C-alpha cells in the first residue's frame, strides 16, 4: 500500500487575479506560499521562493533600515511579535536570480502568525515611499526560520525505496505530460528534509514547474497523489509529493561574466575547465571540456580536439541555429555550412576583466597585477581562436531517452592543451570530506575512461564554479526541454551543502572519478537542488562515432 503525504494548501483571501477560487488557478509561487504558514509578506505579495540567494544589501537599503529600525520594532511590539533578529539582505530565489531586491527580514521564534501579515504590511507602508525616493525597491518578510519550509535534497539510498520509485516513475511521468505539458521542467525523486543536522529525510516525488506559471496546482497535485496511491506493492510505503518552482539551466550558458584576478587563472594555454565561447559571442560563456583525439573513417591522421556542449557553441551561427538545433553540424554526412571559431577566454569574460582593470587604472587605483592581466589578455587574443567546430549534435533524443548536447572542436595544433587534474587545494575541504585521499601531482592528467557507478566520489572543473565534488543518483531525472523533448538524465548532487555542483557557464565540464578517469560531460544544472546533469562518457563517444563515422579516444 502506498501512503502519500502532501503539505496543506490554504489559499488566502485575495483578488481573483492572484487566485481564482472557482478554477484554483494561481502561480506556482503563490501555491507554495499558501502552504507555508511560517513565512509572510505584505498584502498580496508573496515571500521569496525557497531556496534563496542571499547577498549583502545595498548601501541605500541599509541606510533606510537604519533610519526606520525603531519604527519597525514599535510595529512588531504593537502586534506582540517577538523578533530575535532583524536585518537587511539582498534576496532572490535561486530560480530567478535576476529578481533580487533588498529585503527587511524579520526572524521570530513565535509560532502564532495571526498578526504577521498585518505587521508586515504596516512596515512595508513606511518603507516603500522612502525606498521609492531612493530609487530602489524593497521587500519585507516575517518568518519563523525553524518552522518554515526549507527542505533540501539528498539522494535516496535505500534499495527497496529505489525499486518502488522505479515502478511508479512511468505513471507519474504520464500524468505530468498529460495534465501539465509545457509547464513542467523536471521530475526528481529525492530524500527531502530540513538542513538541520539529523533531521528526518522523506522520500519525495518533486515535480518542478517553470517559475511564474499559472495552473490549478492543487488539482494537479491531487492527480499525482492519486496515481501513486493506485500502485500496488506488498507492505506499506510512504512517499511525499511536492510541486515546486524549478528550472534547468543550460539555455543561457552563463549568468555573469568573470573577472580574472590572478595570472594563474589565465594561462597562455587553456586546459579543461577554461572559459570559452564562439568568437562572435559577447554575452555568454561555457567550459572547455575533455581533450580527445579524433580519427576520421579511413584516415591515418589524428586530430586533437576538445568537447564542450552544443548549446555553448550554438550562438556562433545565429542564422543557422534553428537548422543546427534540429540536424546538428557536420554529422550524418551533412557538410558544415557556417564556420564557428572558438575563443579562449570568452569575450564575455575578457571584456569584463578589461573594463574592471582599466577603470581601476583610470582612477589611479590600479596595480601592476592589473597591467599584467591586461597584457596577458592581449597576448592570448593575438594568438587568435583556439579551435573551430568540426561536428555538433544539435538537440537529439536517443533511443534510451538520453538527450545529446555536444560539440567537437578541432584545436589549433600549436596549443598543447591537456586534461589536467585539479590539485587537492583547489577543492573546498567540504567536497573531499569523508573521501579517500585525493592525491594529485601538478601536471597529472585524466588517465582513462570508466562508467558511472553509485557510492563513489566524482569531481569536475568548470568555468564558473571551478572545482566541485558530487555523488551520483541511481534514480534518473525526467526533464522537459524548451523544444518539447523529454529525456531521462543522470544527476549528480553536490557534497558541499549550500553550494551548487554546477552553475551557468560550467556546461562542457569534464567529470572524473576518484581513480582520475573520465566518466562524463556536464551539460546542465538545477540551482534549486544543487544538482548537475551529466552525459555518460560511453554514450557520448558512441553517438559521436555513429554520427561522424570517426573514432574518439582520450588524449
Secondary structure as UniProt FT lines:
FT   STRAND          2..5
FT   TURN            16..18
FT   TURN            21..23
FT   STRAND          25..27
FT   HELIX           28..33
FT   TURN            34..35
FT   TURN            37..38
FT   STRAND          39..41
FT   TURN            43..44
FT   STRAND          52..56
FT   HELIX           59..78
FT   TURN            79..80
FT   STRAND          83..93
FT   HELIX           94..99
FT   STRAND          101..108
FT   TURN            114..115
FT   HELIX           116..133
FT   TURN            134..135
FT   STRAND          138..143
FT   TURN            145..147
FT   STRAND          152..154
FT   HELIX           159..179
FT   TURN            181..183
FT   STRAND          184..193
FT   TURN            197..198
FT   STRAND          202..209
FT   TURN            211..212
FT   STRAND          214..216
FT   HELIX           217..229
FT   STRAND          237..245
FT   HELIX           263..265
FT   TURN            272..273
FT   STRAND          275..278
FT   TURN            279..280
FT   STRAND          286..287
FT   STRAND          291..295
FT   TURN            297..298
FT   STRAND          302..308
FT   HELIX           310..313
FT   HELIX           314..320
FT   HELIX           321..327
FT   TURN            332..333
FT   STRAND          341..343
FT   HELIX           347..362
FT   TURN            363..364
FT   HELIX           368..382
FT   STRAND          387..392
FT   STRAND          396..397
FT   TURN            399..400
FT   STRAND          403..404
FT   STRAND          407..411
FT   TURN            413..414
FT   HELIX           424..426
FT   HELIX           429..432
FT   TURN            433..434
FT   TURN            442..443
FT   STRAND          448..449
FT   STRAND          458..462
FT   TURN            463..465
FT   STRAND          466..480
FT   TURN            482..483
FT   STRAND          486..494
FT   TURN            497..498
FT   TURN            504..505
FT   TURN            507..508
FT   STRAND          510..513
FT   TURN            514..515
FT   STRAND          517..526
FT   TURN            527..530
FT   STRAND          531..536
FT   HELIX           537..548
FT   STRAND          551..554
//
